[in-house]
Amino acid sequence: MDRFIIPLKTGWTLRRFIGFAIALFISIQSILLWDPVLGLLSIVFLFQVITNTGCLGSQSCTVNNTKFN
């Protein structure tokens, strides 16, 4: 169980806090507007922020600079 809990508590950077705030804003707007598509988008975005995956994860969108001959 600690393998799942510890990553949720650590690694919170400014980028991750901003992503969490945006995801909360989107989810609140989806509830207020009764928009299911926006609700699904907010669930995906919240999942990425909480689990630190996707483009909000640590160096997950970096470009590989290795040259292949």
C-alpha positions in Angstrom: 0.0 0.0 0.0 2.9 2.4 0.7 4.1 2.0 -2.9 0.9 3.7 -4.0 0.6 6.3 -1.2 4.2 7.6 -1.1 4.3 8.9 -4.8 1.0 10.7 -4.2 2.5 12.6 -1.3 5.9 13.4 -2.8 7.0 15.2 -5.9 4.6 18.1 -5.8 6.1 20.9 -7.8 4.6 24.2 -8.9 3.7 22.7 -12.3 1.8 19.9 -10.6 -0.1 22.4 -8.3 -1.1 24.5 -11.3 -2.3 21.4 -13.1 -4.3 20.4 -10.1 -5.9 23.8 -9.9 -6.8 23.7 -13.6 -8.2 20.2 -13.2 -10.4 21.3 -10.3 -11.6 24.4 -12.2 -12.5 22.2 -15.2 -14.3 19.7 -13.0 -16.3 22.4 -11.2 -17.2 24.0 -14.5 -18.4 20.6 -15.8 -20.7 20.2 -12.8 -22.1 23.7 -13.1 -22.7 23.5 -16.9 -23.9 19.9 -16.8 -21.4 19.0 -19.5 -20.4 15.3 -19.5 -17.6 15.7 -22.1 -16.0 18.4 -19.9 -16.4 16.0 -17.0 -14.6 13.2 -18.7 -11.8 15.7 -19.6 -11.5 16.7 -16.0 -11.3 13.1 -14.8 -8.5 12.4 -17.3 -6.7 15.6 -16.3 -7.1 14.9 -12.6 -5.8 11.4 -13.0 -2.7 12.6 -14.8 -2.0 15.2 -12.1 -2.6 12.9 -9.1 -0.6 10.0 -10.5 2.1 12.4 -11.9 1.9 10.9 -15.4 1.2 12.3 -18.8 2.7 15.7 -19.7 2.5 16.8 -16.1 4.8 14.0 -15.0 8.5 14.5 -14.4 10.3 14.7 -17.7 7.7 12.6 -19.6 7.5 14.9 -22.6 11.2 15.5 -23.1 12.8 15.0 -26.5 15.5 12.4 -26.9 18.6 14.2 -28.2 20.6 11.0 -29.0 21.7 10.8 -32.7 21.5 7.5 -34.4 23.7 6.8 -37.4 
